[in-house]
Amino acid sequence: MRILAALTLWIWPLLATAQEWEDQQRFEGTEATRTLRVLSSTDTSFFAPIIKRFLREQPGWSIEYLVHSTAEIDRRFRQNPDVYDLVISSAMDLQLKLANDGFASQINDIDHPNWAQWRQSLFAFTTEPAAIVINRAAFAGQDVPQTRQQLIRALRARPEVFRGRLGTYDVRQSALGYLFATQDARASETFWRLMEVMGGLDIRLYCCSGEMIDDLYSGKIAVAYNVLGSYALARRDTHDALEIILPSDFPTTMMRTAFVPSGASNTQMGAEFIRFLIALQSVAAPEDFPLPPLNLEQGSIAQSTIALEPALMTYLDRLKRRTFLKEWESAIIQDR
């Protein structure tokens, strides 16, 4: 009995640390003897062709690709920072905070524009806008809104059509959703008016873009706000049913970033993967790089693109985050 109890006490911590992922896949090189562990918020379908092409050049490696939400990636990485070789996320603010806190290795030999990297430790490799995506059927015979103010007017004009059929990120759970919301709020007060109107129409809250796109396609919702445009564009089966709108009043664009943890076991190969990403996105065909590439030819960072700079961490301050979420809940949740 004592032996059983001792075994239970020994095994329990192992069970408690067991990881469950949104997706977990292993890709094998033809001569694989070593493994690169990649922690990512990007759906496997987008990265599978990139990884396969990488392994054709590095056949002695395999890649374990682990997918979770942006907020969960930050939490899990901070708990075990030495077990991953590469961290990829769309939550620029959390990534910058990790790099600023000393969790990222400095890689001095990567030639990258200053606006697309942070202190040679955090590297952007895509440019992806937040979009308003609509189900075309809900706007049949109607003007399609091109700005947030026009969307407000459209929702107010036909509340019976849109009640319970609007979607956006639950910014309490989604770090990318929180990033988009805080950037929108900084840009214009129109964001708060839109949130109040959508909240009054019983908006649905989501963890991620993929689920919103699924519900748009099925007709469960008619409008999704701040969806990743790249995910919507990638869904070829939805092209006829959905329309992607990049708001012309103040577009919000994020850059997907990657870093090699300072405690990684395979820092050199992690750095090689980042070099590969940066090189591939500028020359590859869409089937080899299914994400929107970073425009390396622009002279300065586009005005709509969220900048990799210390101001990005402003809303990660606990008090500011608490205040923002309280205002967001007041607008979105209302009497629910």
Protein Blocks (a to p, Z undefined) as FASTA:
>chain_A
ZZmmmmmmmmmmmmmmpccdfbdcddddfkbcbdcddddfbdfklmmmmmmmmmmmmmmb
ccddddddfklmmmmmmmmmmlcfbdcdfblmlmmmmmmnopaccdfkbccdfklcghhl
accfbdcdddddddfklmgoiacdfbfklmmmmmmmmmmlmgopaccddfklmmklmmmm
mmmmmmpmklmmmmmmmmmnopacdfbfklmmmmmmnomambdghiafklmmmmmmlmmm
pccdddfklccdddddddddfkbfblmlmmmmmmmmmmmmmmpcfklmmcccddfkbfbd
cfklccddfklmmmmpmklmmmmmmmmmmmmnmmZZ
